[in-house]
């Protein structure tokens, strides 16, 4: 299905948010996620299913200053 990830088009096979994160190479990394501009806590990700056209934002913490 086609979704938008961090503003870029992506074609993914997975359907649930945890599966999508693994498919995109995030694995079990500590990241913040939002689907269609709604924050999704890590504990709630398993219950989120993406659909074609959805917008996914993934933010990873960085060190430095």
C-alpha positions as CSV (number, residue, x, y, z in Angstrom):
1,X,0.0,0.0,0.0
2,X,1.1,3.6,-0.5
3,X,1.6,5.8,2.5
4,X,3.6,8.9,3.3
5,X,6.5,8.5,5.8
6,X,8.0,11.7,7.1
7,X,6.7,13.6,4.1
8,X,8.0,11.1,1.5
9,X,5.9,8.6,-0.4
10,X,6.5,4.9,0.5
11,X,5.1,1.6,-0.7
12,X,4.9,-0.8,2.2
13,X,3.6,-4.4,2.6
14,X,3.0,-4.4,6.4
15,X,-0.4,-3.3,7.8
16,X,0.1,-2.7,11.6
17,X,2.3,0.1,12.9
18,X,4.8,-2.2,14.6
19,X,5.2,-4.2,11.4
20,X,5.6,-1.0,9.3
21,X,8.3,0.2,11.7
22,X,10.2,-3.1,11.3
23,X,9.8,-3.0,7.5
24,X,11.2,0.5,7.4
25,X,14.2,-0.6,9.4
26,X,13.4,0.9,12.8
27,X,13.0,-2.5,14.5
28,X,12.6,-1.9,18.3
29,X,14.3,1.5,18.2
30,X,13.0,4.2,20.6
31,X,11.0,6.4,18.3
32,X,7.9,8.7,18.6
33,X,5.1,8.0,16.1
34,X,2.1,9.9,14.7
35,X,-0.4,8.6,12.2
36,X,-2.4,11.3,10.4
37,X,-1.2,13.9,12.8
38,X,-2.3,12.0,15.9
39,X,0.4,10.9,18.3
40,X,0.5,7.1,18.9
41,X,2.1,6.0,22.2
42,X,4.4,3.0,22.0
43,X,2.0,1.0,24.1
44,X,-0.9,1.6,21.6
45,X,1.0,0.8,18.4
46,X,0.0,-2.8,18.2
47,X,-3.6,-1.8,17.8
48,X,-3.0,0.7,14.9
49,X,-3.6,-0.5,11.4
50,X,-2.5,1.7,8.5
51,X,-4.5,2.2,5.3
52,X,-3.4,3.4,1.9
53,X,-3.0,7.2,1.9
54,X,-2.2,7.4,5.6
55,X,0.6,9.8,6.8
56,X,3.1,8.4,9.2
57,X,5.6,10.6,11.1
58,X,8.6,8.9,12.8
59,X,10.9,10.9,15.1
60,X,14.0,9.4,16.6
61,X,15.9,11.2,19.4
62,X,19.4,12.6,18.7
63,X,22.3,13.3,20.9
64,X,24.2,16.5,20.7
65,X,23.6,20.2,20.9
